[in-house]
Amino acid sequence: MSYTIEPLTFTVTLALSGHLKAKQFARHQSNQKKAKQVYNNTLAVYAVNFYLQCLGFETDLEKSDSWNPVMQSLMDVADLQVKALGKLECRPVLLNSPVCHFPAEVWQERLGYVVVKLNESLTEATLLGFAEKVEMKELPLGQLRSLEDLPRYLRDLKPMSMPVYLKQWFEGVFAAPWQTVEALLLTEAANPAFSTRSTEHRENDTLDPAASVSCANVIDLGIQLAGHRVVLLVTLAPSSDEEVDIRLRVRPTGEQRYLSPGLQLIVLDEAGVTCPELQVQARSEDNWIQLKFSGEPGERFSVKLALGDVNITQDFVI
């Protein structure tokens, strides 16, 4: 494989190995139009994969839906799994096309969208630029961000956190850095104020202590928040209708008596959309904030702690 670099673009010469893989995938399709779609998508992913590897990013083609014949048949997908970050969509455009087409099924769960121009003979693929988000079926190529911004954009993204499987908590399995409240109290035993606040909160708990399970995670919000550390407490209790009642509570730890004013606790649904009724913000002299909701087994959600430009997100599976 060889390549040439032009101003603000990156051109890859599509080697035989790329075409062989594209032909392999195309043969799984039942009609010519779908086969051509899969062929072009494969070449686009192939080119972006080579580009990222040149920049030192680790990728995983085998975990990309675009490398799965079943998913290729069900969707118009050209994703590339970037290790520790997520999926980058690689959309092909043909020569002289002024726009790039984005099917609605790829508008979510993507790090970004790289547009790849294929020449008429399919011997070269040129990366034209990228978009951070897409919410339309056609995007004019003139609206793309410069390709030279893509490496920094990807490096600035925070690695994906592994989801926490809450079902395991009922079985007594707690993966680090999560720990039981009792274990946390032992580590904070030298802080009487922390122990007092914990006792008060248990007394005011509305969830059945006999059936519920609680775990805590100490989160360092970094120098942006003057080194403040907070505790995120998650309490679960089975519900009579087979749902699980969930309570989230955030409070300060260490020598801090109050939460930073403006600190937000936010719940997002599986698609990453904020639930309007499930967000709360700390006021001055608030020593804890909380949210309560219910969910079904297998349901996914995320919890975000945010203050200004600083935010930390944790994914959960009920």
Order of alpha helices (4+ residues) and beta strands (2+ residues): beta-beta-alpha-alpha-beta-alpha-beta-beta-beta-beta-beta-beta-alpha-beta-alpha-beta-alpha-alpha-beta-beta-beta-beta-beta-beta-beta-beta
